[in-house]
Amino acid sequence: MNIISYIKFKIRKVVYTSIVLMFFLGCDNNSSTKKEINNSQKNSEKKNEILYKHLKNGAWKYDLYSKEWQTEIDKGLAKDSTIAYLWQQKAMPLFKQAKYEVGMKFIDKAVKYDRIRWQDYRAYIKCIFAKTYKDAVNDFEDCKKRFGNNYVMDHTYNFYIGLCYLQLNQFKKALHIFEKDYNETLKDKGENWIHHLDLFYYGISKYEIGDYNGAILLFDKALKLYPQFSDVLYYKSKCLEKLNKLTEANKIIKIAEDYAQKGYSINESGSPYERFPYQVRW
């Protein structure tokens, strides 16, 4: 979320709060109501000033991993330690440096002050970066209870829960979750919303339980969306080996290796920093 989006988000919350207050108080013009609304608006303006000064004109002018980045954010937090976005921006470079324990203290603060915006991001970090899969499942399940099966980093909460169960070797659980998520997405949003990674990991869950034909069907659907996806081709070749289709398997593994050397693999926003589950090490 960039600074402008963040500010717009906060302004919407302030406006919403003001409307709710007016509704429940019958548009009462007493001084205490006006004072509460004014204070809320002043609070928001003050937070925005801090963000402009210490992010846009501060940390963002320096290298992501520099001491200056952290120092500028610390200056902002010294003025108002309840600004969740500052805590997230403090944590984010640390995760990209694999300093998970240090970063997690700061993202916990972001969740404390703005759970709606940052809890699912924290769960994503636990799943893809820190690889604390049980904690990630707990965080995502709590997000589902609070907000429904929403999206974070282009995928549903259930998608990440399925990934966690794959990594915990609970393959039947993973299969059930990917299957449910796939069917719900088809029903609610249509086939255009199905992502090639959804199909890849759904196929992996079938591969892990020995349903090689079922896995190939899903891998082929993924390849229609991303024909050069080397990791899908790799696991398709493994399925063909299991089915004793060795000539076809050998042909496909050579194609997969060629695409891998050209960089065609998982291309998520976090993939430059972390290897994703089942991403092939060639």
C-alpha positions in Angstrom: 0.0 0.0 0.0 1.6 3.3 -1.0 1.3 6.5 1.0 -1.6 8.0 -1.0 -3.6 4.8 -0.7 -2.9 4.6 3.0 -4.0 8.2 3.5 -7.2 7.7 1.5 -7.9 4.6 3.5 -7.6 6.5 6.8 -9.7 9.4 5.6 -12.5 7.0 4.6 -12.4 5.6 8.1 -12.6 9.1 9.6 -15.6 10.0 7.4 -17.3 6.7 8.2 -16.9 7.3 12.0 -18.3 10.7 11.7 -21.4 9.5 9.8 -22.0 6.7 12.3 -21.7 9.2 15.2 -24.2 11.6 13.6 -26.7 8.7 12.9 -26.7 7.3 16.4 -26.9 10.7 18.1 -29.7 11.8 15.8 -27.5 14.5 14.3 -27.2 16.1 17.7 -25.3 19.3 17.5 -24.1 19.4 21.1 -20.6 20.5 21.8 -19.3 17.1 22.9 -20.2 15.4 19.6 -18.6 18.2 17.6 -15.5 18.0 19.8 -15.2 14.3 19.3 -15.4 14.6 15.5 -13.0 17.5 15.4 -10.5 15.6 17.5 -10.7 12.6 15.2 -10.1 14.7 12.2 -7.1 16.5 13.8 -5.7 13.1 14.9 -5.9 11.9 11.3 -4.2 15.1 10.0 -1.4 14.7 12.5 -0.8 11.1 11.5 -0.7 12.0 7.8 1.8 14.8 8.5 4.1 12.3 10.2 3.7 9.8 7.3 4.6 12.5 4.8 7.6 13.7 6.7 9.1 10.4 7.9 8.1 8.1 5.0 7.7 10.1 1.7 10.2 12.8 2.6 12.2 10.5 5.0 12.7 6.8 4.8 11.7 6.4 1.2 14.5 8.7 0.1 17.0 6.1 1.4 18.0 2.5 0.5 15.5 0.0 1.8 18.1 -1.8 3.9 19.9 1.3 5.2 20.2 2.6 8.8 18.6 5.8 7.6 15.4 4.0 6.6 15.0 2.7 10.1 16.1 5.9 11.8 13.5 8.0 9.9 10.7 5.6 10.8 11.9 5.6 14.4 11.5 9.4 14.4 8.0 9.1 13.2 7.1 6.4 15.8 8.6 8.7 18.5 5.9 11.2 17.6 3.1 8.7 17.4 3.7 5.0 18.1 0.2 4.0 17.1 0.7 4.5 13.3 0.5 0.9 12.1 1.9 1.7 8.6 5.2 2.9 10.2 5.5 -0.4 12.0 4.9 -2.4 8.8 7.4 -0.3 6.9 9.9 -0.9 9.7 9.3 -4.7 9.6 9.2 -5.2 5.8 13.0 -4.7 4.9 13.9 -7.1 7.8 11.7 -9.9 6.3 13.4 -9.4 2.9 16.7 -9.9 4.7 15.4 -13.1 6.4 15.5 -11.4 9.8 12.2 -12.9 10.7 12.3 -12.8 14.5 13.3 -9.1 14.6 10.7 -8.1 12.0 7.9 -10.1 13.6 8.0 -7.9 16.7 7.3 -4.9 14.5 4.6 -6.4 12.4 2.9 -7.5 15.6 2.7 -3.8 16.5 1.2 -3.0 13.1 -1.5 -5.6 13.8 -2.1 -4.3 17.3 -2.9 -0.8 15.9 -4.6 -1.8 12.6 -5.7 -5.4 12.6 -8.0 -5.0 9.6 -5.2 -3.8 7.4 -2.2 -5.9 8.6 -3.3 -9.2 10.2 -3.5 -11.1 6.9 -0.2 -9.6 5.8 1.4 -11.0 9.0 -0.1 -14.4 8.3 1.3 -14.2 4.7 4.7 -13.4 6.1 4.5 -16.4 8.5 3.6 -18.7 5.6 6.0 -17.5 2.8 8.9 -15.9 4.7 9.2 -17.1 8.3 7.8 -20.5 7.4 6.1 -20.9 10.8 3.2 -22.8 9.2 1.2 -23.7 12.3 1.2 -20.0 13.4 0.3 -19.0 9.9 -2.7 -21.3 9.9 -3.9 -19.9 13.2 -3.5 -16.3 12.0 -5.3 -17.0 8.7 -8.1 -18.9 10.4 -8.6 -16.0 12.8 -8.7 -13.6 9.7 -11.4 -15.8 8.2 -13.5 -15.6 11.3 -13.2 -11.9 11.4 -13.2 -10.9 7.7 -14.2 -14.0 5.7 -12.0 -15.8 3.1 -10.5 -12.6 1.7 -7.5 -12.0 -0.5 -3.9 -11.0 0.5 -1.1 -10.8 -2.0 -3.4 -11.9 -4.9 -4.6 -15.2 -3.2 -7.3 -16.2 -0.8 -6.6 -17.0 2.9 -7.5 -20.6 2.1 -4.9 -20.8 -0.6 -2.2 -20.0 2.0 -3.7 -22.4 4.6 -3.5 -25.1 1.9 0.1 -24.3 1.3 0.8 -24.5 5.1 -0.8 -28.0 5.2 1.3 -29.1 2.2 4.4 -28.0 4.1 3.3 -29.8 7.2 2.8 -33.0 5.2 -0.9 -33.0 5.9 -1.7 -33.7 2.3 -5.3 -34.7 2.6 -6.1 -31.6 4.5 -4.3 -29.5 1.9 -6.2 -31.3 -0.9 -9.6 -30.6 0.8 -8.8 -26.9 1.2 -7.5 -26.4 -2.4 -10.5 -28.3 -3.8 -13.0 -26.2 -1.8 -11.2 -23.0 -2.6 -11.1 -23.8 -6.3 -14.8 -24.7 -6.4 -15.8 -21.6 -4.4 -13.8 -19.3 -6.7 -15.4 -20.9 -9.8 -18.9 -20.5 -8.4 -18.5 -17.0 -7.0 -16.1 -15.3 -9.5 -15.8 -17.5 -12.5 -12.9 -19.3 -14.3 -11.0 -16.1 -15.1 -10.3 -15.7 -11.4 -8.5 -19.1 -11.2 -4.7 -18.4 -10.8 -2.1 -20.7 -12.3 -0.6 -21.1 -8.7 -4.1 -22.2 -7.5 -4.0 -25.0 -10.1 -0.3 -25.8 -9.4 -0.7 -26.4 -5.7 -4.1 -28.1 -6.1 -2.3 -30.4 -8.5 0.6 -30.9 -6.0 -1.8 -32.0 -3.3 -3.2 -34.7 -5.7 0.4 -35.7 -6.6 1.2 -36.1 -3.0 -1.7 -38.5 -2.4 -0.8 -40.5 -5.5 -3.6 -39.3 -7.8 -1.2 -38.7 -10.7 -3.9 -38.5 -13.4 -5.8 -36.0 -11.4 -2.6 -34.0 -10.8 -1.9 -34.0 -14.6 -5.3 -32.6 -15.4 -4.7 -29.7 -13.0 -1.2 -29.1 -14.2 -2.4 -29.0 -17.8 -4.9 -26.3 -16.8 -2.1 -24.3 -15.2 0.0 -24.6 -18.3 -2.8 -23.1 -20.4 -2.5 -20.0 -18.3 1.3 -20.1 -18.1 2.8 -22.4 -20.8 6.4 -21.9 -19.7 5.8 -22.7 -16.0 8.9 -24.9 -15.4 7.8 -26.1 -12.0 4.5 -27.4 -13.3 6.2 -29.1 -16.2 8.7 -30.7 -13.7 6.0 -32.2 -11.6 3.9 -33.3 -14.6 7.0 -35.3 -15.7 7.2 -36.9 -12.3 3.5 -37.9 -12.6 4.2 -39.4 -16.0 7.1 -41.4 -14.6 4.8 -42.8 -11.9 2.4 -43.8 -14.7 5.3 -45.5 -16.5 5.0 -43.0 -19.5 8.8 -42.6 -19.5 9.3 -41.3 -23.1 6.8 -38.5 -22.6 8.2 -37.8 -19.1 11.8 -37.4 -20.4 10.6 -35.1 -23.2 8.8 -32.8 -20.7 11.6 -32.7 -18.2 13.9 -31.3 -20.9 11.5 -28.6 -21.8 11.0 -27.8 -18.1 14.8 -27.4 -17.6 15.1 -25.2 -20.6 12.3 -22.9 -19.3 13.8 -22.9 -15.8 17.2 -21.7 -17.2 15.3 -18.8 -18.9 13.8 -17.8 -15.6 10.2 -19.1 -16.1 9.2 -20.1 -12.6 7.0 -18.8 -9.8 6.7 -15.1 -10.3 5.0 -13.8 -7.2 5.9 -10.5 -5.4 7.7 -12.4 -2.7 9.5 -14.8 -4.9 12.6 -12.6 -5.4 13.3 -13.0 -1.7 11.9 -16.4 -0.8 11.7 -19.8 -2.5 8.0 -20.9 -2.6 6.8 -24.4 -1.5 7.6 -27.0 -4.1 9.6 -24.6 -6.3 12.2 -26.7 -8.0 15.8 -26.5 -7.1 17.5 -27.3 -10.4 
